[in-house]
């Protein structure tokens, strides 16, 4: 969002005056740069993302960034991701010439809370600095204090020029009448007002001729504002003071006043000067800014910023605290089936129920989407914690009636304790989030407390991840190859590359224990590139008719370099592109399907074969076959293992018939018995893979197998 100045430079406080010139980062830089910036400067709240021409393109906010990376292994996952994937790509852009009051009173009032937590100030379209709602409030306060000081200076100038002003009444009348603030001068000697300007008349709703040189004690019996302006100030009213008072219509207004005593030639008090401003609109705007900065506009709960601030304060103060992270189960289904309006209504009802489950000293927050959190400023006994967590799950899970629809959802809850589980706010949030995901993985609609077992599991996986990183660059990583046989002649037509990790302490670690870990911490890109290069280098010496198949994770396709990685692996090894089969699963099409489909088409254009693995396990396999032309389909082993049962045979026959109608070859995985092989051969399967004919083998053994079956 871009907010540009409509006029020339303002004589008042403008956004350029309060812009903070902080560090900037490029969208192509990696997430580790953000970690370095935020950890190096604890006071750094905002980092602007600018292009090569210094034009801002995005914004990264500290609290939002650390919340994003505080999930399970978030640091490792986002460390190597480009900043372009982590930033807010649509930040508020404010021209440096826009006045701060216009921005506060007009622009921010219509913005959601996540847009005013940070903004970028530009000058002629280029980066000038950043700022937040807090910066805006502090600057406005400083400006008001400076204005008050200017008034005091003006009062001093009035005292020094008192004789001259009295001799030139026309001059003072002109000045006083045009001062935008209400001005009342009262005689100390007689106690009567002797000067009332036009702004004071309007504020008090009373003509000046009814006030001048008169006792006004009874004039403003109901008008608190008027009575304040014409009365003798007491000790509490000296200096700048702001009060909420009723005017002549009974309306409450916020009035800022300053009383100044002007002395005569002998230094005695002669005049009492009262300057007043109606700051109601300014205070309402400031209050709304503070509300938007700290509270979620949809539910009225504390937002992410206030939640983080309160959690940091509790942990910094050494006070015990309990953090519960709450995630709604099946909320996406509500949005998909009933629409986002129903989803918003459901979130408001959930917020009400969470308030009902909480105590006055608790902080209930909405962190975003369907994620909520509760901070208890105490550490309860395990029985009480269990009871309150169960109450939250049961309360949130009760049915809702929205627009006549009977809606049922669930809630998963994870908790962590300070200081028993974590010694700082960031770790506490991470541990509570880990416990939450454990609760969801155990069936949802339940709760899980962070404990020593979870901590040990985290430490083990972190250690294993670090060891895997080192192993990728060493001889601990190797490839085995499982042959695929053409039917019915049982000749090896391809081999699937399977990565193996031999740990010096734990021995051979199965792929299902470290491939998922590599996907979580971002190592899948390095691991996948290593596998692709090693597989191509091995296969180049095989007979020309034998292909090499390499599995590709959906995460690998998010790497913008993936296509060039494949091309480099082929070029360095000398392997012909048509001998490389890229095996994918249907998960690739779940997110960013258009982008992933385009990458697969580019791989096809350079000559690689695209194979759909584990066919039949997804819910929309037929849709994928219609949207993309695969060179091969692999039937999932779960169907093959059920042969020769009639139902499994019927499903495989249907898949083979469908593939034949689309002229797509079929491979059956998991063939372990002669009976299964015979059924598949009768059904017209093109290719089989399984322990019956060949297990995964190291490089030297697979070469012998290929030669013996050539």
N, C-alpha and C positions, 0 to 999 in steps of 0.2 A: 504494500500500500504506500502510495507516494503522496505526501502532503506538501504542496508548494505554496510559496508566498504569492499573494495576489497583488500586492502593492510594493512600493519601494521600502527601504530600510525604516524600521519603526523606531521612534524615539524612546519607546519603552523597552522592558526586558524581552529579548528575543531568544529563540531556541539556540542560536549560535553562541550566545553568551554562556550557556550552561552545558555545552557539549563537552564530553570527556574525550580527550585524544588518547585512546588506548591502543593496544596492539591489534594488528590485522593479520589475517591468514588467507591463503588462497583456497579455492574450492577443491583443487586437486591435491592439496596437502593431506597427509594421513591423520587419523584421529589421535595418534600419539602426540602430535604437536599441541592439541588442545589439552591433553593431560599435563604436558610440560608447562604450558602457560598457566593453567589454573592452580597447579600445585606450587609453582614458583611464586605466585602472588595470591595469597588467600583473600585479598580484598578485591580481586578482579571478578566482576560479575558478568561482563558482556565482552564478547569478542566478535568484531565485524569480519565478514567474509567478503573480500573484494576481488574483482577480476584483475587482469594484467594492466588495464587502463585506469585502475583505482576507482572504478565505479562499483559501489556496493551491490552484492548479489544475495546476501543472506546474513543471518545473525545467529550466534550460538550463545544461549543463556546458561550460566553456571549451574543453577539448580536443576533446570530441565535436562542439561547434559549429563550431570552425575546421576540423576534419577534413571535416565535411559540406560547408562552403563552400569547401574547398580544391580541389575538382574544377574541371573546365574552366569558366572564367567563373563559378565558384560565387558570388563576391562579388556580381557584378551580378545573378545569377539570384535570390539569396535576399534581396537588399537591400530589395526591395519586397514581400516575402512576409510575411504576419502571423506573429507569434511563435507563435501557436497551432499552426502547421504545422511549427515548428522545435523545439518543446520536447518534453521527455519528459513525456507526459501521465499517466504512472503512477509518479511518484516515491515513494520511501520517505517516509512521514509519521510522525514520532516525537513523542509527547507529551512536553512539557518536563519532566514529573514522572518519566519513566522513568529508572531508575538507569543510569549508563554501564556498569557491570559487567554488568547483566542484558542490556543491548542488545548488548554485545560477545560475551558467552558464550552467549547463547541465540538472539537474533533474527538477527544477521548470519550465523551459521553456516549457515543454510539458504538464504541469498540468493545469486543469481548475481552475478558480479563487477560487471556494469554498474549494479546497484542500489545498491552500497555506495560508489561513487565520489562520490556526493553524496546528501544527504537534507535534508528540511525539518523543522524543529522547530516544533511548534504549541503554542498555549496556549489551551485552551477552543475549539479548532477554528480559531483565527486564527493568522496568520503571526507567528512569534517570531524566526526566524532560519534559517540554513542551516549545514551542516557537512559534513565529509568524513571518510573513514577516517583520514586523516593528522591531522585535528583531534582525533579521538577518541584516537588513540595519544598525541599530545602532551599532551592534558589528563590522560590516565591517568598519564603519566610525571610531570607536575607535581604531581599529587595524591600520587603515591608519594614524591616528594621532600619534599613538605610533611609527610607522615606521618613520614618519617625525622627531619625537624627537630623534630617534636612529641616523638618518642622521646628526642631529645637534651635537649629542654627538661625532659622528665619525669625524665631521669637527673640533671639539675642540681637539680631539685626534690627528688629522693631524697637527694642529698648534703646539701642544706640541712636536710632534715627527718630526717636519719639518726638523731639522738638520740631524737626523738619516736617514730619508727617502731620502734626497738628496745624502747621502753617499752610500746608497744601492739602486741604481736605478733599479736593477733587481727585488728586492722585490716589490717596488711600481708598476712597470710595470705588474707584475704578479697579484697583487691585483686589479689594475685598470682595466686590460683587462677582468677580470672575474666578475666584478660587473655587474649585469643584468640591472641596470639603466644606462641611457646615462649620461656620465660625461665629462664636459668641464671645464678646468681651464684656466683662462684668466689673463694675466699680467696687473696689475693696472698701472704699470709704462709705458709700451709700448702700451697697449691696444690690444695686439695680443693674440690669443689662443696659449698656450704653451703645452697643454695636451688635447688629444681627445681619448677616448677609443673606443673599437670596437662597443659597443652598440650605441654610439653617431654617428659613421659613418653610421650605418644602419638606424638610425632615420632620419639623415639629407640627406642620399643618396649622400654623398660626401666623397672622400678619404681624410684622415687626412693630407697627404702631400700637399694638395691644401690649407690647412687652417693654419697650424702651422707657426708662426712667420710672418704672412701676414696680410695685411689690408683686411678684409672680408666684408666691407660695401657693395660692389657691387656683391658679390658672390651669395647672397640669395635674390635677388630682388623679386622673385616670391615664394620662399620657406619661409613661415612665421615661420615655426618651426625652421629651421636652423638659420634664422636671430635672433630669440629669444635666442637660445642657445649660440651664439657667441657674442652677443651685450652686452654692459655695462648695467646692470640692473638699472632701475629707482627706485624711492622710492616705487611705487605701486607694484613692483615685489619682494620686500623683503618678506621673509617668504614663506610659502607654498601657491601656487597659481595655479589655474586650468583654462585653456583657450581652446577654440576650434579654431584651426588654420589649415591652408592649408599646406600640404607637397609639395614636389617637383613635385608630379603628379596632384596637384590640389584637392586632397582628403582632406576632413575635418576630423581632428583627435582631440580627447580630450587629452591634454598634461598637466600633473601635474609637476610643477617645484618648485625648492627651491634654492634660491641663498644665499650663505654664503661667507662672507669676512674673509680671513685669514690674520692675521697681522704678521709683522716681529718682530725682537727682541726688537725694540724700541716701539712697539705697533702701528706702522703705517700700513695702508692697503697695503698688498703685493700681494695677490692673490684673485681673485674672482672665486668662485666655483659654478658651475651650475649643479644640478642633475635633470634629467628629466625622467619621465615615461609616456609611452603611455597607458592611462587608458580608451581608447575608448570602448573596449569590456566590461570592468567592468562597465562603466557608462551605456552602452546599456543594460546589464543584470540587473543593478539596476533599470533602467527605466522600463524595462519589468516586473520586480517584482512588482514595484509600480503600473503599469497598471493592472496587474493581481490581485493585492491586493485591488484595488479601483474601477475597472471597469468590467462590464459584458463582457466576450469575445464574446458572440453571438451578442449582440445588440450595444455594445460600450457605453451603458448608465452607469451611476454610479451604483455600486452594493450595496448590503445591508450594507456592512461595511461603505462605504463612506456616504451613506444615513443617517445611524444612527449617524455618527460622525457630519455631518452637522446639523442635527436636534438638537442634544444635544448642539452644540455650539450656535445655534440661541436661544434656550430656556435659556441656561445658561447666555447668554448675555443680556437677558431681551428684545430682539428685537421681535416685532410682527411677526407672521408667520402664513401662511395658509398651511395646509397639505391636499392633495387629495390622496386617495387610489383608485386605478383603477383595476378592475378585468374584464377580457374578458369573455363575455357570449358565451357559446357553443364552446369554444376552444377545449375541449376534443373531440367533434365530428369531428373537423378538423383532429386531430391526428388519430382518429379511422378510418376515411373514406379515407383520402388522405396520411396518413403516417407521421412520425415524421420529415422527411425532409421538407415537405410542412408546417408543424407546425412551424419549425424553421424559414423558409422563411417568414411566416406570422408574427412572433414575430419581425423580423427585420423591416418589413414594418410598423408595429404598432409603433415601436420605432421612426421611421422617422416622422410619423404623430404626435406623441406626442411632438417631438422636434419642429415641425412646429407650434404647438399650444402654445409653451412656449416662454418666454422672455429670454434674455441673462443672467439675474440674477437668473433665476429659476434653480433648480436642478431636472432633470428628472432621475429616477432610476428604475431599474428592481429589484424587491425584490426576485424573484424566480418564476419559472413556468410561468403562465400568469398573475402574479401580478405586477403592476407597481405603482409608486407613484411620485408625483410632490410636491416640496417644494417651495412655494412663500415666499420670505422674506418680506412680508407685509400683512396687513389685509385690503382687499378691502371692498367696500360697498356691501351690499347684492345683488344689481342689477348687479354689475360687476361680483361678484362671480357666480351668476346664469348664466350669459352670458358665462363666460369662461367654466363652467362645461358643459353647453349645447353644446358649441363648441367642447369640447373633445368627448362627446358622439356622436355627429353627424359626426365628422371627422373620428373617429375610426370605426363607423358603415357603412361607405361607402364601396361599394364592392371592393374586391381584385381580381386580376388576377394572379394566381400562376400555372405555368406549364400548361397553357391553361384552368385551372379550374376557374370558377366564384364562389368565396367564399364570403359569407356574415356572419359576426359575429356582436355582440353587445358589449357594454361596460356599466358597472355599476360603478358609482362614489360615493364615500362618502367623506365628508370633515369635518374638525374640525379646530378651530381657537385657536391660542395662543396669549395672555393669557385669552381670553374671555371664552373659553370652558375648558381648562386644564392648569394647572400651571407647568407642566413638560413634557418632551419629551415622556416618556413612556405612560403617560395617554393620551396625544394628539394622539399618534398612535393608542391606544386602542379605543378611541372615534371615530376616522375617520374610523377605521375598523368596528365598530358597525354600523355607518351610512351607510357604504358600504353594509353590509349584510341586512340592512333595505331596501336599494334600490333594492337589488336582490329579496328580499321577496315580493316586491310590483310589480313584473312583469319584472324586469331586463330592460336593455337598458335605464336607467334613472339615476338620481342622487338624493342624500339625504344629507341634512346638519344636523350635530349634533345640537340638540336644547334642550331646557329645558324638553320637553316631553320625549325625549330619556333618558336624565339623570334621570328623575323621575322614568322611567320604570326600568332602571338599578338598582337604589337604592332600589326600591321596590322588585325586584327579588333577589337582594343580601340579603336584610333583610329577605325575605321569605325563602331563602336558609338556612340562619343561624337558623331560627326558625324551619325549617324542620329537620335540623341536631339534634336539641335538642328534637324535638317531637318523633324521631325514638326511643329514649331511654326512652320515657315516655308513659303515658297512652293516649296521644293525638292520637296515631296511633292505628287503630283497623281494623278488617276484617269483611266484609259482604260476604255472600255466595249466589250466584244465582244458583238455581237447574237446572239440565239438565234432561229431561224426555225421557224415551224410548217410542217408538211408536210401536203399537197403544195404549198400555195399560196405558200410562201416569204415569209410575212408575219412581220415582227419581233414576237415575243410577249414577249420579255424581253431584258435585257442583263446581262451579268456584269461587275461592277466589278473592275478589276485595278489594283493600286497601282503607281505608277511613281515612281522617285527620280532626279531630275536633279541630279547632283553638279556643283558649279561647276568642279571640277578634272578629274574623271574622266568627266564627261558622264553619259549615261543608264546607270544601274546596274540590271541585270536583277533581277527579284524573287527568283530562286533564290539570289542572292548576299547578300540582306539580310533576307528574311523569316525564314530559318532563324536568322540572327544575332539578330534581334529576339526569337525564341522562346528563345534561349539566355540572353540577358541581361535578360529580363523586359520589354523594350520592346514586346512583341507586344500587351500590354493597351492601351497608349497608341496604338499604330499601328492596332490593330483598331478602337478607338473612333473614331479620326479617319476611317478608311475608312467605317465604318458611317454616321456623321453626314453626311459629304460625299456618299455615294451616295444617301442619302434626300433630301438637299437638291436634288440634281440631278434625281432621278427624279420629284419631285413635279410638275414642269412638263411631263412627258411625257404622251402620251395615256393615258387611264385603263386601257386594256387592256394596256399594256406594263408588265411587272414589272421589278424590279431584284433581281439575285442577288448576295449577298455571301458570300465564303468565311470560315469561322470555324475557327480553330485549336483543337485539343483543350485547349491551355493556357488559352485565353480562357475556357473553361467552368469552369475552376478559380477564376476570379474571382467571389466571392460577389455582386459588383455587376453581373454580366453581364446579367441579366434587366432590371434598372433602366436599364442603358446602352441596351439596345434600345428600351425604352419611351420613354426621353427623346429618342432620335434620331427616333423616329416622331412624338412630340409636338412637338418643335421644328421639324421640317420640314413637318408637316401631312400626311405620306404615310399613306395608308390601310394598315393592317397586312397586308391580304391581298395587297398588291402587293410585299411584301418576302419574298424567298426566302433562307433561311439554308442555305448549302451546307456539309455536313460530310463527313468521310471516316470509314471504319470504325475508324480509330485512336481515335476518341472513345469507343468501347465497350470498348477494351482495358483501361483502368484506370478505377476509379470508375464503372463502367457504370451502376449503379443511380442514382447522383447525377446523372450526365450525362443519363440517360434522363428523369429527373424534370424537369430544366431544359428539355429539348426539348419535353416535354409542356406545360409552362407557356407556352413560346413559341407552341405550337400553339393553346393556349386563348385567347391574345390575338389570334389571327388570322394569324400568320405561317405560311408554308409551309416545311417541312423537306425538304431535298433531299439524297439520298445520292449523293455524288460518287465518281468513279473506281470504279464498281461492277464487281466481278469480279476485282479485284486482291487482295482479302483471302481468308483461308482459311475464313471462316465467314459469308459474305455472306448465305446463306439464313437462317441463324439470326437475323441482324439484322432481316431482313424480317419474320420471325415475331414478333419481340419489340417492334417499333415500326412504327407506321403512317406511312410516308413519303408525301409528296405528289408526289414525282417521283424517278426514278432516272436517273442519267447514266452511260451505258456508257463505260468507259475507252477512251481513244483508241488504246491498243495493239491492241484488237480491230478497231477500224474501219480502221486502217492496213493490216491484213492482208487486207481485202476486195480482190477477190472470191474469195479462197481458200475452199475448201469447209469447212475446219475452223472458220475464223473466222465464216463465214456460219452454220454450224450452232450455234455458241455464241451468237451474237447472236440467232438465231431462238429459241433456248431461253430467253434472258433476256427477250425481248419477250413470248413466250407466257406465261412465269411472271408478268410484270408485268400483262399483260392479264387473267389469271385473278384477280389481286388488285386490279384496277381502279386500277393505278398508271401514270401517263404515263411515257414513256421519251424521254430525250434522248441522242443520239449525239454524242460529242465528236470533234474532229480530222478532220472531213470536208474533204478537200482535192481530190477529183476528182469529176467528173460520174458516173463509174462507181460510186463509193462511195455517192453520193447516191441513185442509181437503185436499188441493192441495198437500201439502208435503206428507201426508199419502198415497195419490193415486200414487204419483211418487215413492214411496218406500223408503222414508227417514227413517233412523234408529233412529234418536234422534233429539229433538227440544229444544230450549232455548229461552225464551222471556217473556215479561210482561203478555201475555195471561195466562200462567200457573204459573209463579212465578217470583216475583221481588227480587232483592238482599235483604237479611235479615241478621240481626245480629246473633251471635252464638246461643243464646237461642231459637230464633224463628226457625232457620233452623233445629235444632234438632227435634222440634215438627213436622215440615213439613215432615222430613224424616220418622219419626215414623208413621205419618198418611198416607203416601203413600207407606209404606213398603209392 
